[in-house]
Amino acid sequence: MSGQLVIGYLRVQVLERGDGTRAFTIVWPEGAVHAEADRFLRTREPGTDRTYAYLLVDHLRWLERECLAPGPVTLADLQRYMGAVGAKAAGPFGQPWREGKKPYGQATLTLAAACLKGFYLHQAALGVSEELGRQLDRTRLPSRADRNRALLGHVKTAMPVNPLAPRRVRRRHPKMAPEGAKETLLATMNSARDRLVVTWLADGGFRIGELCGLYLVDLHLREEAGCGQCRSPHVHVCHRPANPNRAAAKSKPEWYVEDGTVHGGLIRRASPAMVHTYFEYMTTEYPRSAGHGMLLVQLHGERVGQPWATDAARRMLRRAGDRAELGRVKPHGFRHSFATAVLDASGGDLVVTREAGGWASATTVDEIYAHADVHDPDFVRALQKAWGEGE
């Protein structure tokens, strides 16, 4: 066992497996495993178990404070908890839960709701809190978007719904990278690796976990590569839960290696600038002694040549943003800017934008990035027609 993070009376315990992957569970202060939490987390996929462990430990701490056990918990208790972790101000009974920490945001509240529903449905399947399980196991009629996303969607008659989930917020104006951030940052950087990171984030729309999780064999940066899946230079984003730097792609499409060539995964096109920065980095800075095969490595210090972690990439961007007087630069801001640029360039084609950025559905692109340009002639003509002024 290794990697303990103490949180109140309960803590998350990280378990290192022999194959390099990690598992997560929850233990009491004396080291005994929290049986209910452990049984549930064992059913989660790698990656999801980590997220759920840290969300679930907060809930279990709250149960301890409220003198409740998982068995007698009611739906009203869970709704009260969701209100507590999302509270942005002190309520009538004093400080909100998680004192000293930021309240959960919209995305985290949605994940917490899914975690709690899964945990208590698992409990109900074992004969505990069966009434609560019935209250959580609700369905709704499928929408047109549900039917379009699902295989054989025309035969669907019901979709699951979570009564704990917060009201959905349509995010029409995401926080993008500062205007001209790519060019400004590149002008301040002396490292080929750092120039590669900024270029690939801006031109490829990569998540930072995807970029730091790339291996050299994933890069097919020439025309007519051996995989036969894309004629132009491209990258295969493959989910690998056992990466030594703990970076992993969020999406998990199937992939395999045949005759030394990677097939499958998410395919991202590579711009000429991405190819140029890759060859500059490989010919000037990449250490020959690196035997792990990962793309991004440490360039200085005791761990020179070792895989580069996502936190190190974030810190590099933060420092570069300060030097360039751009404020705090976050990796995901480039992904927002990339999606908006592709959407505008494709004339609002959601499918093209989905494929370019590797989103699971065009609905996500529509809800986050699609919006009308108030200066667009078509938009003006539509308004004039609605006002009775157009033809």
Secondary structure, 3 states (H helix, E strand, C coil): CCCEEEECCEEEEEEECCCCCEEEEEECCCCCECHHHHHHHCCCCCCHHHHHHHHHHHHHHHHHHCCCCCCCCCHHHHHHHHHHHCCCCCECCECCCCCCCCCCCHHHHHHHHHHHHHHHHHHHHCCCCHHHHHHHCEEECCCHHHHHHCCCHHHCCCEEECCCCCCCCCCCCCCCCCCCHHHHHHHHCCCHHHHHHHHHHHHHCCCHHHHHCCEHHHEECCCCCCCCCCCCCEEEECCCCCCCCCCCCCCCCCEEEECCEEEECEEEECCHHHHHHHHHHHHHCCCCCCCCCECCECCCCCCCCCECCHHHHHHHHHHHHHHCCCCCCCHHHHHHHHHHHHHHHCCCCHHHHHHHHCCCCHHHHHHHCCCCCCCCHHHHHHHHHHCCCCC
